[in-house]
């Protein structure tokens, strides 16, 4: 059985790290590791930057499972995993899960625009996903102090949905596209 791989946009599968470098060591919570296993997801850790885990904000508008940040890239990445559960039909409806999450994270400002893009078939195949969307938005102040947000939603039938939030300030920040 193939597993869905977090290859967040264009992460190379060769970046999967069995033993992170000491400076790159991330403290993945047991609950997050369990969700990864339940959903059959492999997490690719970027080794070419200074990513460190950051505390999960319990007061955020949208709860998430894990977050990491790079000061050098001025990028925070948050993960929300929704494993498939046959007793909960909504877990088989990624379009609803993703739209609800993006709408919750995005500002309600009348002038704000949310853009929704389809994920190309090549990336879906690389990630072993059946469905995917990208949401570009301005985050609510209560969700993030960053000016811009991008959410990648990936779904694999029978396994679950992975929502990956990229939060940054500079619209020219290429790290959000490379991770």
N, C-alpha and C positions, 0 to 999 in steps of 0.2 A: 504494500500500500504506500503510495507516494504521500509525502507530507507537504503541507503548504510551508513555504519558506518565506520568512520576512526578508525580502530583498529590497526593501523600501526604495522605491524608484529604481535606481540603477546600481545598487550594491552588487558587487561581483560575488558569486557564491564562493569564490576562493578566499573571501575574507572571514569565513566562519572560523572561529578561533577556539580550539579545544582548551588552550591554557593562555589566557590573556597575559600580556606583559605586566609586570608589577605596577607600573604607572597607569595602566589601562584597566586594572582590576575593578570590575563592577560588582557591587553587592546585590545580587538578584534575590529578591524576597522568595521564600519558599512557596508562598501562595501564587506568585507569578510563574515560578518554575512549574508548579503543578498545572496551571492553566495552559502553559506552553505544551506540556506533555499531553494533556487531555485533548487539546485542539490539534495535536500533531504538527506543531510549528517548531521550526528550527530558527533560532535568532542569530543573525549575522552581526557581529560586533565590529565596528570600524576600528582598525588598528592604526590608521594613519593620522590620528588626531588625539586630542587630550580629553576624551569623554570620561566623565565621572557620573556616578549615579547621584541623583538629587532626591530630596525628600518629597514624597507624594503629598500634595496639598489636599488635606481632607475637606477643606472649606471650598474647594473649587466647584464651579457650577456643574462640571461633569467629572465624575469620579473616573480615575484611570488606575492602571495596575503598576506601572513602573515608568520612571523618567530618567533620562540622562542628558548631560549638558556638556558642550564644548565651549570654553571661553574663546579659544583661538578662532573658531568658526562662527561664534556668536549664534549658536543654534541649540535649541532644546528639543529633544525628541521624547514624546510621551506615547505609551502603549496602552491600549484598552483591548482586552481579548474577550470575546464572547463565544465560548465553546458551544458546539451544537448540543442540544438537549431535546430528545424526541418528546419529552413531556411539556416543552415550551415551544409552541409553533413559531413564535417570533424569532427564535434563533436560526430558523431556516429562511428568513426574509432579510437578507443583507441590505437591500435597498432602503428598507424602513429603518433598520438599525443605524445605518450610515447617515441617512438624512436627518434623523433625530439627533444624533451625536453632533453633526456639523451645525445644525440649527441651535443646539444648546450652547456650543462653544463660541459661535459667532455673535457679534454685536447685533443689537436690534435697531441701531441707528438708521434712520430713514435714508441717509445718503450712502450707506454701505452697500456694497455689491458682493454677492457670492457667486462664484463661477464653478460649474460642475463639468468635469471632463471625463470621458471614458478612458479606461486604461487599455493600451494597445495589446493585441493578442500575443505579441512577442514577450512582453513583460508578464502577462498572465501565465504563459507557458513556463517562463523562467521561474516564476514563483509557485508553480503548481496550483494555481488558483482558477476557479471556474468563473468568477465575476470580480470586477474591480472598478472603482471610481476614484477620482481625485477631486477634492473640494478646496477651493482657494477662498479665503475669507479674512476679515478683520476680527480678531478675538475680542470677546468681552473682557473688560478690565478685571473682572472677578475670576476669569479663567487664566489669563496671562497678562503680563505687563509688556509683552512684545507687540509690535505694530502689525505684524502679518502672521497668518496661519495657513498651513497647507495640511490637509488630511488625506492620507491614502487609505482606502478601504479595500481589503481583499477578503474573498470568501471562497471556501472550498466545501462543496456539498458533503454533508455528513460529518464535517470536522468543526466548522465554525467561522467566525468573522474576526479579522484583525483590523483594528483601527489604529493608525500610526499618525500622530500629530507632529508636525514640524513647525516650530515657533521661532520667529526671527524678526529683526528690525529692518534690515537692508533688502530692498526688492532685488538688488543685483547679487545677493548672496547665493552663489552656486552650490554651496554645501547642501542646501535644502533639496536640490535636484540630484545630487550625487549620492545621497544616503538612501 
